[in-house]
Amino acid sequence: MSHLPRLIRIISVAAKYRLHHLSPLTAKSIPLRLVMGLLALPWAFSSVRKLPAPVRLRSALEELGPIYIKFGQLLSTRRDFLPYEVSEALQSLQDKVPGFKEPGILQVIEQTLESPWQSHFASVETDALASASIAQVHAATLPDGTAVVIKVLRPGIGEIIRQDIAVLKWIARLVERYVPDGRRLRPREVIDDYEHVILNELNLTAEGANTTLLKRNFENSPLLYVPRVYWDISRDNMLVTERIHGIPVSNIDTLRERGVDLKKLAETGVEIFFTQVFEHSFFHADMHPGNIFVDADNPLNPRYIAIDCAIIGSLSRDDQQYLARNLLAIFKRDYRKVAELHVECGWVPKNTKVVEFEAAMRTVCEPIFEKPLKDISFGYLLVQLFRTAGRFNMEVQPSLVLLQKTLLNVEGLGRQLYPELDLWQTALPFLERWNRKRMQPSWLWKQLKQNVPDWVEQAPHLPQLVLDSLNQHKQVEALNNTLSHVLTEQRAREERQRRSERRAMFAIIVMAGALLAALYFGR
């Protein structure tokens, strides 16, 4: 077991911070409490024992290092089963770690591009501009003087991540098997989500492709700017992009000093989110403050700048439509429509009782809607709806989880910029416009034109497809007749066998009775 030392380290930290007390499910396990209690003896009088449970979890992940910090950040998005206080504590995890020195950035460039670094760059700063758990970036200039940044993966990070994931999967299996009601925590599902996200971050070519598409979607937009990717000198383990200069969105004092209209900035963030989700079906799903900057050249109409497009979400056309209709129904408190849409789009099983689902939705929403709309968290309401749907066996939709996380980030960021932000007032007109547009003849004609080439291409094959369908129908009908005949014969045999068994049993009873009578009267 090659990951045994790492596993021992994880268990030790978990005992130190009493992580088994975080959930009533794990706290019920007497063997677990005994083992963790013994391991926690060295910290029996430590001040960490007095920390609130969510803070203990956050501190434990920070002590375990960058990979677990990243895991905690992802875990914070799973508010469909995590307590609110725990998700909030994990949201504040900071992914800031010291940069690596070996191999040096010049060596990485030359190994990656297989040529001297001077062939591609006029200058490269050897000290990292910023560093995180997966990669770090260095400032550089191209031969024509263009300022760029070079993002490179940490050496050996792929193997480290795979080892840590193996440990986490092993722990997840133990939790499911030995912790009371451990399956309800869905630990393996959470680890699988984490593995998918973090392994994608190891492919910088994929991140570059995401960046390029996002830039194309907002080309010449006054809302959002995305840096250019220099593909000729980018590879899987090295991404070169235009260097941007903006104010970090979390630096509110500087934004105020520059005269930025914070209300406009907050509303623009909401508009960008809904545009990405419903117009482009391609949204930046890692919109935390570290990845968002502000171009304040025009303070009355500020523009966002987005970087780090490693995590991207996308919705199918059907999911787009159902999500928009769900949100509009929620706005109007039409809970029957919400329930019917969940069943119709397959988010919950087809046999779900709509009346019961409607009642559950009303129970969740009505107390929330007692507040003024501007005081209601749109993201929190969505979390509560997904959590309620989970009780009706709603399958976890990875795209919806990313959407939920992004909406929470956008709403939190917007209200940090402008506390009076009414996301409902901003979102409702957008959704209504989007819904009306889909009903317009011009939109329907556009969709029709998009499908016509496919129909024309399929037209010559239609006669053969009809014949194949008829033949298939005949084959299915013949198969059904055969199966029906076989089943009839089988039932007949079973009935004959039961009759034979009954006759045999009757005969045995008669013989046994006769034998008993003979024995009795023969005495």
Wavefront OBJ file of the C-alpha trace (Angstrom):
o trace
v 0.000 0.000 0.000
v 2.177 2.819 -1.336
v -0.054 5.589 -0.027
v 0.056 4.308 3.596
v 2.250 7.179 4.947
v -0.079 9.759 3.390
v -3.098 7.917 4.779
v -1.612 7.906 8.285
v -0.975 11.643 7.969
v -4.602 12.286 6.919
v -6.021 10.208 9.781
v -3.746 11.974 12.272
v -4.892 15.424 11.132
v -8.529 14.264 11.129
v -8.138 13.102 14.737
v -6.421 16.347 15.771
v -9.349 18.423 14.493
v -12.009 15.873 15.581
v -13.459 15.687 12.084
v -15.488 12.609 13.006
v -17.717 14.915 15.088
v -18.680 17.013 12.063
v -21.610 14.819 11.104
v -24.114 12.938 13.299
v -23.646 10.016 10.903
v -19.949 9.596 11.714
v -20.333 10.590 15.359
v -22.637 7.569 15.893
v -19.894 5.062 15.066
v -18.511 3.833 18.394
v -15.435 2.058 16.909
v -14.574 5.209 14.939
v -14.929 7.398 18.034
v -12.663 5.096 20.044
v -9.923 5.005 17.395
v -10.041 8.744 16.725
v -10.152 9.501 20.447
v -6.919 7.544 21.039
v -5.179 9.216 18.085
v -6.282 12.653 19.330
v -4.674 12.269 22.778
v -1.539 14.334 21.878
v -3.862 17.318 21.229
v -6.160 16.736 24.198
v -5.452 20.224 25.592
v -4.954 22.014 22.260
v -6.915 25.164 21.512
v -8.042 23.678 18.162
v -10.555 21.528 20.043
v -12.514 24.657 20.970
v -12.888 25.875 17.388
v -16.322 25.641 15.719
v -16.743 22.481 13.646
v -16.695 24.212 10.198
v -13.502 26.088 11.126
v -11.870 22.827 12.250
v -12.613 21.268 8.860
v -11.179 24.262 7.005
v -8.050 24.273 9.213
v -7.523 20.538 8.682
v -7.649 20.922 4.888
v -5.233 23.853 5.038
v -2.814 21.782 7.139
v -2.990 18.849 4.700
v -1.843 21.075 1.853
v -2.786 22.439 -1.567
v -4.482 19.355 -3.019
v -6.846 19.139 -0.064
v -7.452 22.887 -0.163
v -8.573 22.434 -3.760
v -10.766 19.527 -2.636
v -12.314 21.732 0.056
v -13.035 24.448 -2.480
v -14.893 21.955 -4.657
v -16.647 20.446 -1.630
v -17.963 23.913 -0.767
v -20.049 23.808 -3.952
v -21.970 20.693 -2.827
v -24.537 22.583 -0.791
v -27.149 20.014 -1.772
v -26.007 17.911 1.191
v -23.491 20.024 3.163
v -24.706 22.204 6.042
v -24.734 25.886 5.131
v -22.160 26.824 7.810
v -19.684 24.215 6.541
v -19.997 25.365 2.917
v -19.474 28.981 3.963
v -16.314 28.080 5.923
v -14.877 26.128 2.986
v -15.624 28.989 0.583
v -12.949 31.043 2.356
v -10.146 28.544 1.676
v -7.220 30.373 0.086
v -5.204 28.499 -2.533
v -1.945 30.407 -1.990
v 1.241 28.367 -1.741
v 4.964 29.087 -2.180
v 6.275 28.877 -5.733
v 8.708 26.179 -6.894
v 12.278 26.950 -7.917
v 13.325 23.664 -9.535
v 13.203 23.138 -12.391
v 13.573 26.813 -13.226
v 11.139 28.469 -15.603
v 13.826 28.909 -18.296
v 14.576 25.200 -18.173
v 10.851 24.353 -18.397
v 10.444 26.594 -21.463
v 13.433 25.056 -23.256
v 12.373 21.481 -22.467
v 8.800 22.183 -23.579
v 9.594 24.062 -26.804
v 12.825 22.147 -27.508
v 14.744 25.313 -28.320
v 16.493 28.160 -26.447
v 14.050 30.362 -24.569
v 15.504 33.453 -26.310
v 14.038 32.136 -29.575
v 10.533 32.834 -28.266
v 10.813 35.497 -25.569
v 12.679 38.780 -25.138
v 12.642 38.402 -21.348
v 11.285 36.059 -18.672
v 10.994 36.807 -14.964
v 12.420 33.876 -13.011
v 10.454 34.741 -9.866
v 6.823 33.648 -10.007
v 4.187 36.336 -10.434
v 1.619 34.123 -8.652
v 1.531 30.552 -7.417
v -1.230 28.054 -6.630
v -1.590 24.354 -5.908
v -1.551 23.127 -9.521
v 0.522 25.703 -11.384
v 2.316 29.030 -11.187
v 2.702 31.954 -13.586
v 5.680 34.037 -14.662
v 5.704 37.408 -16.398
v 7.488 37.622 -19.761
v 7.696 39.651 -22.948
v 7.617 38.470 -26.549
v 10.262 39.589 -29.092
v 7.857 42.312 -30.322
v 7.531 43.694 -26.771
v 4.085 42.255 -26.004
v 3.613 41.534 -22.278
v 2.525 37.952 -21.581
v 2.273 35.478 -18.717
v 3.533 31.899 -18.816
v 1.561 29.348 -16.811
v 3.420 26.108 -16.008
v 2.416 23.033 -14.041
v 4.168 22.148 -10.811
v 6.702 19.351 -11.369
v 5.329 15.913 -10.480
v 1.915 17.351 -9.584
v 0.053 14.773 -11.684
v 1.450 11.820 -9.722
v 0.850 13.572 -6.392
v -2.781 14.218 -7.320
v -3.353 10.619 -8.407
v -1.909 9.292 -5.146
v -4.062 11.625 -3.080
v -7.164 10.681 -5.067
v -6.406 6.993 -4.444
v -6.301 7.713 -0.698
v -9.535 9.708 -0.821
v -11.312 6.937 -2.749
v -10.156 4.371 -0.198
v -11.478 6.534 2.653
v -14.761 7.039 0.768
v -15.250 3.269 0.489
v -14.626 2.890 4.229
v -17.144 5.622 5.029
v -19.784 3.938 2.840
v -19.140 0.533 4.358
v -18.621 1.201 8.058
v -20.148 4.576 8.938
v -23.852 4.425 9.871
v -25.859 5.775 6.916
v -22.524 6.551 5.241
v -24.020 6.061 1.789
v -26.216 9.108 2.330
v -23.056 11.238 2.349
v -22.299 10.004 -1.202
v -18.527 10.133 -0.588
v -17.498 8.271 -3.732
v -19.620 10.544 -5.898
v -17.938 13.598 -4.360
v -14.442 12.174 -4.948
v -15.328 11.306 -8.558
v -16.426 14.917 -9.143
v -13.178 16.148 -7.631
v -11.086 13.784 -9.752
v -12.803 14.944 -12.941
v -12.272 18.631 -12.159
v -8.698 18.500 -10.922
v -7.409 16.189 -13.686
v -8.884 18.583 -16.249
v -6.803 21.355 -14.682
v -3.654 19.397 -15.539
v -4.272 19.877 -19.270
v -3.335 23.468 -20.078
v -4.229 22.980 -23.742
v -7.838 22.384 -22.674
v -7.697 25.543 -20.557
v -6.365 27.460 -23.552
v -9.195 26.171 -25.734
v -11.737 27.246 -23.117
v -10.119 30.687 -22.935
v -10.207 31.098 -26.717
v -13.892 30.183 -26.981
v -14.850 32.440 -24.074
v -12.936 35.283 -25.723
v -14.722 34.656 -29.028
v -18.126 34.666 -27.291
v -17.416 38.136 -25.842
v -15.483 39.585 -28.771
v -15.826 43.404 -28.734
v -18.167 43.149 -25.735
v -18.371 46.081 -23.281
v -19.094 43.562 -20.506
v -16.149 41.171 -20.390
v -12.588 40.946 -21.701
v -10.699 37.642 -21.972
v -6.928 37.547 -22.677
v -5.547 36.153 -25.917
v -3.829 32.745 -26.046
v -0.530 32.427 -27.951
v -0.993 28.961 -29.394
v 2.317 28.749 -31.257
v 4.248 28.692 -27.947
v 1.660 26.889 -25.754
v 1.656 23.189 -24.929
v -0.145 20.738 -22.607
v 2.081 21.714 -19.657
v 2.664 25.390 -20.578
v 0.127 28.081 -21.480
v 1.156 31.521 -22.737
v -1.497 34.256 -22.612
v -1.694 38.019 -22.919
v -0.888 39.787 -19.657
v -3.853 41.765 -18.360
v -3.791 44.814 -16.106
v -6.823 45.466 -13.961
v -7.984 46.034 -10.418
v -8.740 42.840 -8.434
v -12.512 42.774 -8.002
v -12.097 42.210 -4.260
v -10.170 45.506 -3.910
v -13.288 47.592 -3.360
v -11.468 50.571 -1.831
v -9.388 51.019 -5.007
v -12.510 50.683 -7.161
v -14.169 53.446 -5.139
v -11.075 55.643 -5.434
v -11.219 55.254 -9.233
v -14.880 56.321 -9.199
v -16.210 52.974 -10.427
v -20.008 52.675 -10.428
v -20.278 49.652 -8.093
v -24.021 49.193 -8.688
v -23.407 49.031 -12.435
v -20.459 46.671 -11.886
v -22.537 44.301 -9.735
v -25.409 44.220 -12.247
v -22.960 43.667 -15.118
v -21.644 40.569 -13.329
v -25.172 39.139 -13.184
v -25.751 39.969 -16.868
v -22.480 38.235 -17.843
v -23.508 35.115 -15.915
v -26.939 34.807 -17.533
v -25.518 35.624 -20.973
v -22.984 32.812 -20.631
v -25.563 30.314 -19.380
v -28.521 31.050 -21.674
v -26.997 32.679 -24.754
v -23.691 30.820 -25.087
v -24.301 27.673 -22.988
v -20.651 27.979 -21.984
v -19.836 29.583 -18.671
v -16.737 30.279 -16.590
v -17.349 28.046 -13.572
v -14.503 29.274 -11.349
v -15.456 32.909 -10.899
v -13.935 33.474 -7.468
v -12.348 36.903 -6.766
v -8.824 35.694 -7.595
v -9.830 35.100 -11.210
v -11.779 38.330 -11.796
v -10.369 41.818 -12.424
v -11.936 45.144 -13.390
v -10.994 47.439 -16.252
v -11.749 50.884 -14.760
v -10.748 53.014 -17.757
v -14.427 53.929 -18.117
v -15.543 54.011 -14.446
v -19.221 54.628 -15.267
v -19.293 51.539 -17.526
v -16.626 49.264 -16.015
v -15.679 46.026 -17.757
v -14.712 42.723 -16.190
v -11.564 40.779 -17.091
v -11.633 36.990 -16.582
v -8.637 34.664 -16.326
v -8.077 30.965 -15.495
v -10.682 29.155 -17.602
v -9.702 25.650 -16.468
v -13.191 24.888 -15.111
v -15.987 25.507 -17.598
v -19.666 24.559 -17.421
v -22.076 23.878 -20.254
v -25.787 23.116 -20.495
v -27.606 21.202 -23.209
v -30.411 22.992 -25.064
v -32.978 20.962 -23.149
v -31.378 21.794 -19.793
v -31.216 25.478 -20.777
v -34.909 25.508 -21.617
v -36.024 23.596 -18.546
v -33.814 25.653 -16.231
v -35.185 28.934 -17.589
v -38.773 27.703 -17.327
v -38.100 26.420 -13.796
v -36.671 29.761 -12.700
v -39.600 31.662 -14.225
v -42.044 29.324 -12.467
v -40.209 29.879 -9.183
v -40.408 33.653 -9.671
v -44.187 33.261 -10.094
v -44.448 30.720 -7.216
v -45.990 28.183 -9.593
v -44.775 25.116 -7.697
v -46.915 22.701 -9.689
v -45.098 23.842 -12.843
v -41.722 23.410 -11.098
v -42.648 19.847 -10.115
v -43.969 18.971 -13.585
v -40.840 20.351 -15.269
v -38.544 18.312 -13.008
v -40.406 15.144 -14.015
v -40.693 16.145 -17.679
v -36.971 16.815 -18.119
v -35.957 13.634 -16.281
v -34.261 15.348 -13.338
v -36.422 13.184 -11.042
v -37.845 9.710 -11.805
v -40.937 9.527 -14.029
v -42.926 7.801 -11.256
v -42.476 10.770 -8.886
v -45.799 11.920 -7.428
v -46.140 15.480 -8.711
v -48.521 16.464 -5.893
v -46.032 15.421 -3.204
v -43.143 17.089 -5.003
v -45.179 20.288 -5.404
v -45.966 20.304 -1.669
v -42.282 19.830 -0.786
v -41.276 22.733 -3.062
v -43.938 24.982 -1.533
v -42.753 24.095 1.987
v -39.212 25.154 1.097
v -39.998 28.287 -0.912
v -42.861 29.998 0.874
v -40.940 30.812 4.100
v -38.110 32.230 1.958
v -40.468 34.400 -0.097
v -41.784 36.044 3.077
v -38.696 38.298 2.901
v -38.392 41.196 0.446
v -37.028 39.889 -2.872
v -33.849 41.953 -2.618
v -33.009 40.196 0.681
v -33.434 36.687 -0.727
v -30.354 34.847 -1.933
v -31.151 33.548 -5.399
v -28.292 31.056 -5.169
v -29.387 29.819 -1.734
v -32.934 29.289 -3.012
v -31.566 27.215 -5.900
v -29.532 25.160 -3.412
v -32.648 24.507 -1.331
v -34.598 23.453 -4.417
v -31.893 21.001 -5.499
v -31.662 19.664 -1.951
v -35.435 19.117 -1.858
v -35.356 17.449 -5.283
v -32.615 15.173 -3.910
v -35.161 13.731 -1.473
v -37.139 12.626 -4.542
v -34.080 10.849 -5.990
v -33.010 13.654 -8.311
v -29.807 12.488 -9.963
v -26.865 14.808 -9.449
v -26.270 16.768 -12.654
v -22.592 17.869 -12.823
v -23.521 20.820 -15.036
v -26.132 21.983 -12.525
v -23.670 21.654 -9.635
v -21.222 23.920 -11.496
v -24.063 26.292 -12.325
v -25.123 26.449 -8.688
v -21.542 27.107 -7.548
v -21.057 29.846 -10.147
v -24.344 31.538 -9.291
v -23.406 31.584 -5.596
v -20.035 33.140 -6.482
v -21.624 35.739 -8.760
v -24.300 36.662 -6.226
v -21.815 36.813 -3.348
v -19.435 38.940 -5.385
v -22.246 41.220 -6.566
v -23.497 41.871 -3.050
v -19.965 42.461 -1.832
v -19.673 45.207 -4.452
v -23.178 46.566 -3.935
v -25.049 45.222 -0.847
v -28.421 46.435 -2.200
v -28.089 44.326 -5.372
v -31.479 42.850 -6.291
v -30.483 39.871 -8.390
v -34.144 39.010 -8.969
v -34.827 42.374 -10.601
v -31.810 41.862 -12.868
v -32.494 38.209 -13.680
v -36.256 38.204 -14.286
v -36.251 40.600 -17.297
v -33.363 38.623 -18.826
v -35.210 35.296 -18.482
v -38.454 36.749 -19.829
v -36.649 38.247 -22.844
v -34.877 34.940 -23.481
v -38.155 33.023 -23.250
v -39.998 35.468 -25.562
v -37.178 35.320 -28.092
v -37.527 31.541 -28.354
v -41.183 31.975 -29.301
v -40.533 34.524 -32.058
v -40.915 33.352 -35.690
v -37.409 34.642 -36.525
v -35.842 32.398 -33.862
v -37.927 29.401 -34.907
v -36.988 30.036 -38.566
v -33.298 30.202 -37.580
v -33.563 26.831 -35.797
v -35.376 25.396 -38.810
v -32.637 26.582 -41.188
v -30.004 24.997 -38.975
v -31.755 21.631 -39.220
v -32.636 21.752 -42.941
v -29.120 20.697 -44.162
v -29.284 17.598 -41.947
v -32.759 16.761 -43.236
v -31.665 17.238 -46.873
v -28.647 15.029 -46.265
v -30.851 12.322 -44.773
v -33.561 12.584 -47.504
v -31.957 10.097 -49.983
v -31.755 7.553 -47.184
v -35.403 7.893 -46.129
v -36.831 5.065 -48.362
v -34.236 2.637 -47.073
v -34.815 3.834 -43.486
v -38.574 3.269 -43.942
v -37.946 -0.262 -45.310
v -35.516 -0.992 -42.483
v -38.061 0.297 -39.986
v -40.814 -1.890 -41.487
v -38.514 -4.935 -41.501
v -37.481 -4.189 -37.959
v -41.141 -3.833 -36.984
v -41.901 -7.205 -38.594
v -38.931 -8.784 -36.848
v -39.999 -7.347 -33.520
v -43.577 -8.511 -34.127
v -42.349 -12.010 -35.012
v -40.111 -12.022 -31.955
v -43.027 -10.917 -29.785
v -45.193 -13.695 -31.218
v -42.434 -16.223 -30.590
v -41.914 -14.976 -27.048
v -45.665 -15.005 -26.455
v -45.866 -18.595 -27.732
v -42.898 -19.636 -25.583
v -44.418 -17.965 -22.519
v -47.765 -19.656 -23.187
v -46.059 -23.040 -23.529
v -44.032 -22.391 -20.387
v -47.161 -21.461 -18.419
v -48.906 -24.600 -19.727
v -45.948 -26.786 -18.676
v -45.856 -25.146 -15.271
v -49.606 -25.685 -14.867
v -49.268 -29.388 -15.920
v -46.378 -29.760 -13.473
v -48.416 -28.209 -10.640
v -51.342 -30.554 -11.416
v -48.996 -33.526 -11.453
v -47.486 -32.413 -8.150
v -50.964 -31.980 -6.642
v -52.023 -35.458 -7.861
v -48.831 -36.961 -6.500
v -49.300 -35.194 -3.160
v -52.931 -36.355 -3.026
v -51.820 -39.905 -3.770
v -49.175 -39.759 -1.046
v -51.724 -38.453 1.441
v -54.197 -41.184 0.440
v -51.511 -43.868 0.723
v -50.334 -42.483 4.072
v -53.951 -42.464 5.297
v -54.483 -46.005 4.079
v -51.286 -47.164 5.722
v -52.251 -45.531 9.020
v -55.735 -47.072 8.788
v -54.263 -50.501 8.066
v -51.926 -50.222 11.004
v -54.738 -49.040 13.254
v -57.348 -51.652 12.278
v -54.757 -54.408 12.035
v -53.977 -54.241 15.722
l 1 2 3 4 5 6 7 8 9 10 11 12 13 14 15 16 17 18 19 20 21 22 23 24 25 26 27 28 29 30 31 32 33 34 35 36 37 38 39 40 41 42 43 44 45 46 47 48 49 50 51 52 53 54 55 56 57 58 59 60 61 62 63 64 65 66 67 68 69 70 71 72 73 74 75 76 77 78 79 80 81 82 83 84 85 86 87 88 89 90 91 92 93 94 95 96 97 98 99 100 101 102 103 104 105 106 107 108 109 110 111 112 113 114 115 116 117 118 119 120 121 122 123 124 125 126 127 128 129 130 131 132 133 134 135 136 137 138 139 140 141 142 143 144 145 146 147 148 149 150 151 152 153 154 155 156 157 158 159 160 161 162 163 164 165 166 167 168 169 170 171 172 173 174 175 176 177 178 179 180 181 182 183 184 185 186 187 188 189 190 191 192 193 194 195 196 197 198 199 200 201 202 203 204 205 206 207 208 209 210 211 212 213 214 215 216 217 218 219 220 221 222 223 224 225 226 227 228 229 230 231 232 233 234 235 236 237 238 239 240 241 242 243 244 245 246 247 248 249 250 251 252 253 254 255 256 257 258 259 260 261 262 263 264 265 266 267 268 269 270 271 272 273 274 275 276 277 278 279 280 281 282 283 284 285 286 287 288 289 290 291 292 293 294 295 296 297 298 299 300 301 302 303 304 305 306 307 308 309 310 311 312 313 314 315 316 317 318 319 320 321 322 323 324 325 326 327 328 329 330 331 332 333 334 335 336 337 338 339 340 341 342 343 344 345 346 347 348 349 350 351 352 353 354 355 356 357 358 359 360 361 362 363 364 365 366 367 368 369 370 371 372 373 374 375 376 377 378 379 380 381 382 383 384 385 386 387 388 389 390 391 392 393 394 395 396 397 398 399 400 401 402 403 404 405 406 407 408 409 410 411 412 413 414 415 416 417 418 419 420 421 422 423 424 425 426 427 428 429 430 431 432 433 434 435 436 437 438 439 440 441 442 443 444 445 446 447 448 449 450 451 452 453 454 455 456 457 458 459 460 461 462 463 464 465 466 467 468 469 470 471 472 473 474 475 476 477 478 479 480 481 482 483 484 485 486 487 488 489 490 491 492 493 494 495 496 497 498 499 500 501 502 503 504 505 506 507 508 509 510 511 512 513 514 515 516 517 518 519 520 521 522 523
